[in-house]
Amino acid sequence: MTTEETTDLGERIADLASSAGTTIAVAESLTSGAIASALGASPQAGDWFAGGVVAYSEHVKFDVLGVTPGPVITASSAEQMAAGVGRLLSAGFVAAVTGAGGPGTQEGREAGTIFLAHGRPDALRVDELHFDGDPEEVVHATVDAALNALARDLEEVRG
């Protein structure tokens, strides 16, 4: 995803969140704050972007976000991260990502395996995604997927 595409998507999310009168929060593992950075650079972010938690280490996932201890590259971990950040930041919409960025396998998951939880904290969807490329390309693809998922979720509210 290019910077221009990220900017356009951020502007779309800003418009949708503002129109819906809602807030967004993110919890990130493998993207290490890249989703929050993209959202924070969007128009009037102070009005609709509640913030994010970079939960790179397991203890942050467990102790801060309330993820059940165990493997963290799972659909349930992504879902619990999303619910946890929604609780912490009182957000109307959330997204959370965890995965194996590569270059090798992690927790038995192939490089590029990503779990993305998104939606309202009480009605989350979890997508299992698979991206090719080096770790940087996997991170960029994950950011793109998370921003697109948030935009779709917000568009559903608009009807």
C-alpha positions as CSV (number, residue, x, y, z in Angstrom):
1,M,0.0,0.0,0.0
2,T,1.3,3.4,-0.9
3,T,1.4,6.4,1.4
4,E,-1.3,8.0,-0.8
5,E,-3.6,5.0,-0.5
6,T,-3.1,5.0,3.3
7,T,-3.9,8.7,3.4
8,D,-7.0,8.2,1.3
9,L,-8.2,5.4,3.5
10,G,-7.5,7.4,6.6
11,E,-9.6,10.2,5.2
12,R,-12.4,7.9,4.4
13,I,-12.3,6.4,8.0
14,A,-12.2,9.9,9.4
15,D,-15.3,10.9,7.5
16,L,-17.2,7.8,8.3
17,A,-16.3,7.8,12.1
18,S,-17.2,11.5,12.3
19,S,-20.5,11.0,10.5
20,A,-21.3,8.1,12.8
21,G,-20.3,10.0,15.9
22,T,-18.2,7.1,17.1
23,T,-14.7,6.4,18.2
24,I,-12.1,3.9,17.1
25,A,-9.3,2.1,19.0
26,V,-6.7,-0.5,17.9
27,A,-4.6,-3.2,19.5
28,E,-1.5,-4.2,17.6
29,S,1.1,-6.9,17.8
30,L,3.0,-7.5,14.6
31,T,2.2,-4.1,13.2
32,S,3.8,-2.4,16.2
33,G,1.7,0.8,16.1
34,A,1.5,1.3,12.3
35,I,-2.3,1.2,12.2
36,A,-2.5,3.7,15.0
37,S,0.0,6.0,13.2
38,A,-2.1,5.8,10.0
39,L,-5.3,6.7,11.9
40,G,-3.6,9.4,14.0
41,A,-2.4,11.1,10.8
42,S,-6.0,11.3,9.5
43,P,-8.2,14.4,9.6
44,Q,-9.6,15.4,12.9
45,A,-8.3,12.3,14.5
46,G,-8.6,13.9,18.0
47,D,-12.3,13.8,17.6
48,W,-12.8,10.1,16.7
49,F,-9.5,8.2,17.3
50,A,-9.4,7.0,20.9
51,G,-6.0,5.5,20.6
52,G,-4.2,2.2,20.6
53,V,-2.2,-0.4,22.5
54,V,0.9,-1.8,21.1
55,A,0.9,-5.3,22.6
56,Y,4.1,-6.7,21.1
57,S,5.1,-8.7,24.2
58,E,2.8,-11.5,25.5
59,H,2.6,-10.0,29.0
60,V,1.0,-6.9,27.6
61,K,-1.6,-9.0,25.7
62,F,-2.3,-11.0,28.9
63,D,-2.0,-8.3,31.6
64,V,-3.3,-5.2,29.8
65,L,-5.7,-6.5,27.2
66,G,-7.0,-9.6,29.1
67,V,-5.9,-12.2,26.6
68,T,-6.0,-15.7,28.0
69,P,-2.4,-17.0,28.4
70,G,-1.3,-19.4,25.7
71,P,-0.5,-19.1,22.1
72,V,-1.1,-15.6,20.8
73,I,-1.2,-16.1,17.0
74,T,-4.8,-17.3,17.1
75,A,-8.2,-16.0,16.2
76,S,-9.3,-16.0,19.9
77,S,-6.2,-13.9,20.8
78,A,-7.1,-11.3,18.2
79,E,-10.7,-11.3,19.4
80,Q,-9.7,-10.8,23.0
81,M,-7.2,-8.1,22.1
82,A,-10.0,-6.2,20.3
83,A,-12.4,-6.6,23.1
84,G,-9.8,-5.6,25.6
85,V,-8.8,-2.4,23.8
86,G,-12.5,-1.5,23.3
87,R,-13.0,-1.8,27.1
88,L,-9.8,0.1,28.0
89,L,-10.5,3.0,25.6
90,S,-14.3,3.0,25.5
91,A,-14.4,2.8,21.7
92,G,-17.3,2.2,19.5
93,F,-15.2,0.3,16.9
94,V,-12.0,-1.6,17.2
95,A,-9.4,-3.5,15.3
96,A,-6.7,-5.8,16.5
97,V,-4.0,-7.8,14.8
98,T,-1.7,-10.6,15.7
99,G,0.3,-12.9,13.5
100,A,3.5,-14.3,12.2
101,G,5.3,-11.6,10.3
102,G,8.2,-13.8,9.3
103,P,10.6,-14.6,8.0
104,G,10.1,-18.0,9.6
105,T,7.2,-19.8,11.3
106,Q,6.0,-18.7,14.8
107,E,3.9,-20.8,17.1
108,G,3.6,-23.3,14.2
109,R,2.1,-20.7,12.0
110,E,3.6,-20.0,8.6
111,A,5.0,-16.6,8.0
112,G,2.4,-14.2,6.7
113,T,-0.5,-15.8,8.8
114,I,-2.5,-13.0,10.4
115,F,-5.6,-12.8,12.5
116,L,-7.5,-9.5,12.3
117,A,-10.4,-8.9,14.7
118,H,-12.6,-5.9,13.9
119,G,-16.0,-4.3,14.4
120,R,-18.0,-3.2,17.4
121,P,-16.5,-4.6,20.6
122,D,-19.7,-6.6,21.3
123,A,-20.0,-8.0,17.8
124,L,-16.5,-8.8,16.5
125,R,-15.5,-10.6,13.3
126,V,-12.2,-12.4,13.0
127,D,-10.5,-12.8,9.7
128,E,-7.6,-15.2,9.1
129,L,-5.4,-13.8,6.4
130,H,-2.3,-15.0,4.6
131,F,0.2,-12.6,3.0
132,D,3.3,-13.3,1.0
133,G,6.5,-11.3,1.3
134,D,9.2,-10.3,3.7
135,P,8.2,-9.0,7.2
136,E,7.9,-5.4,6.0
137,E,5.5,-6.4,3.2
138,V,3.5,-8.5,5.6
139,V,3.2,-5.5,8.0
140,H,2.1,-3.2,5.2
141,A,-0.5,-5.7,3.9
142,T,-1.8,-6.1,7.5
143,V,-2.2,-2.4,8.0
144,D,-4.1,-2.2,4.7
145,A,-6.3,-5.0,5.7
146,A,-7.1,-3.5,9.1
147,L,-7.9,-0.1,7.7
148,N,-10.1,-1.5,4.9
149,A,-11.9,-3.7,7.5
150,L,-12.6,-0.6,9.7
151,A,-13.9,1.4,6.7
152,R,-16.2,-1.5,5.8
153,D,-17.5,-1.8,9.4
154,L,-18.2,2.0,9.5
155,E,-19.9,1.9,6.1
156,E,-22.3,-0.7,7.4
157,V,-23.4,1.7,10.1
158,R,-24.0,4.4,7.5
159,G,-26.2,1.9,5.7
